[in-house]
Amino acid sequence: MTEIADWLATLEAMDADIAQHLTMSDIDPEKLAQQLHDRKTLLDEIAASTQAPNHPQWSEALVRTKTLIDTLEEQKADAAKRLLQQRKGKQSVQLYKKFQ
């Protein structure tokens, strides 16, 4: 196997780990941040390589990247929605206590 093929196989394994982590009900943000950092580092190595990536594997990696970004955007939107609901609930409790 070439170095690029090894990197792409590692990237595929990383993507599987990240996808699994994102399906958990209680996401560890520090672990997710580290996984995403490691993934970016590997992508930087691939981009800096003098070898051209294998077209089918590279295309699959790009599709996984798009899917990962979409999933992260959904998680971000859900977290923002939950935070907004929590803040409204907290304000309601404060208003209720004010009139007690």
C-alpha positions as CSV (number, residue, x, y, z in Angstrom):
1,M,0.0,0.0,0.0
2,T,1.1,3.5,-0.6
3,E,1.4,6.2,2.0
4,I,-1.7,7.9,0.6
5,A,-3.7,4.7,0.7
6,D,-2.7,4.2,4.4
7,W,-3.7,7.7,5.2
8,L,-7.1,7.3,3.5
9,A,-7.7,4.0,5.3
10,T,-6.8,5.8,8.6
11,L,-9.1,8.7,7.6
12,E,-11.9,6.2,7.0
13,A,-11.4,4.6,10.4
14,M,-11.4,8.1,12.0
15,D,-14.6,9.0,10.2
16,A,-16.3,5.8,11.5
17,D,-15.2,6.7,15.1
18,I,-16.5,10.2,14.8
19,A,-19.8,9.1,13.3
20,Q,-20.2,6.6,16.1
21,H,-19.4,9.3,18.7
22,L,-22.0,11.6,17.1
23,T,-24.7,9.0,17.5
24,M,-24.2,8.8,21.3
25,S,-26.8,10.5,23.5
26,D,-24.2,12.1,25.6
27,I,-21.5,13.5,23.4
28,D,-18.1,14.3,25.0
29,P,-17.2,17.7,23.4
30,E,-13.5,17.4,24.3
31,K,-13.2,14.0,22.8
32,L,-15.1,15.1,19.7
33,A,-12.8,18.2,19.4
34,Q,-9.7,16.0,19.6
35,Q,-11.1,13.6,17.0
36,L,-11.9,16.5,14.6
37,H,-8.4,18.0,15.2
38,D,-6.7,14.7,14.5
39,R,-8.8,14.4,11.3
40,K,-7.8,17.8,10.2
41,T,-4.2,17.1,10.8
42,L,-4.4,14.0,8.7
43,L,-6.2,15.9,5.9
44,D,-3.4,18.5,6.0
45,E,-0.8,15.7,5.6
46,I,-2.7,14.3,2.6
47,A,-3.0,17.7,1.0
48,A,0.7,18.4,1.5
49,S,1.7,15.1,0.0
50,T,3.3,15.0,-3.4
51,Q,1.3,11.9,-4.3
52,A,-2.1,12.3,-5.9
53,P,-4.9,10.6,-3.8
54,N,-6.5,7.5,-5.2
55,H,-9.6,8.9,-7.0
56,P,-12.3,6.5,-5.6
57,Q,-11.0,6.5,-2.1
58,W,-10.6,10.3,-2.2
59,S,-14.1,10.8,-3.5
60,E,-15.5,8.6,-0.7
61,A,-13.5,10.7,1.8
62,L,-15.0,13.9,0.4
63,V,-18.5,12.4,0.6
64,R,-17.9,11.4,4.2
65,T,-16.6,14.9,4.9
66,K,-19.8,16.4,3.6
67,T,-21.9,14.0,5.6
68,L,-19.8,14.8,8.7
69,I,-20.3,18.5,8.3
70,D,-24.0,18.1,7.8
71,T,-24.2,16.0,11.0
72,L,-22.2,18.5,13.0
73,E,-24.4,21.4,11.8
74,E,-27.5,19.4,12.8
75,Q,-26.0,18.7,16.3
76,K,-25.1,22.4,16.6
77,A,-28.7,23.5,15.7
78,D,-30.1,21.0,18.2
79,A,-27.8,22.2,20.9
80,A,-28.8,25.8,20.2
81,K,-32.5,24.9,20.3
82,R,-32.0,23.1,23.7
83,L,-30.1,26.0,25.1
84,L,-32.8,28.5,24.0
85,Q,-35.5,26.3,25.6
86,Q,-33.4,26.1,28.8
87,R,-33.0,29.8,28.9
88,K,-36.7,30.4,28.4
89,G,-37.5,27.9,31.1
90,K,-35.1,29.6,33.5
91,Q,-36.7,33.0,32.7
92,S,-40.2,31.6,33.4
93,V,-39.0,30.2,36.7
94,Q,-37.5,33.6,37.7
95,L,-40.7,35.4,36.7
96,Y,-42.8,32.9,38.7
97,K,-40.6,33.4,41.8
98,K,-40.9,37.2,41.4
99,F,-44.6,37.0,41.9
100,Q,-44.6,34.5,44.8
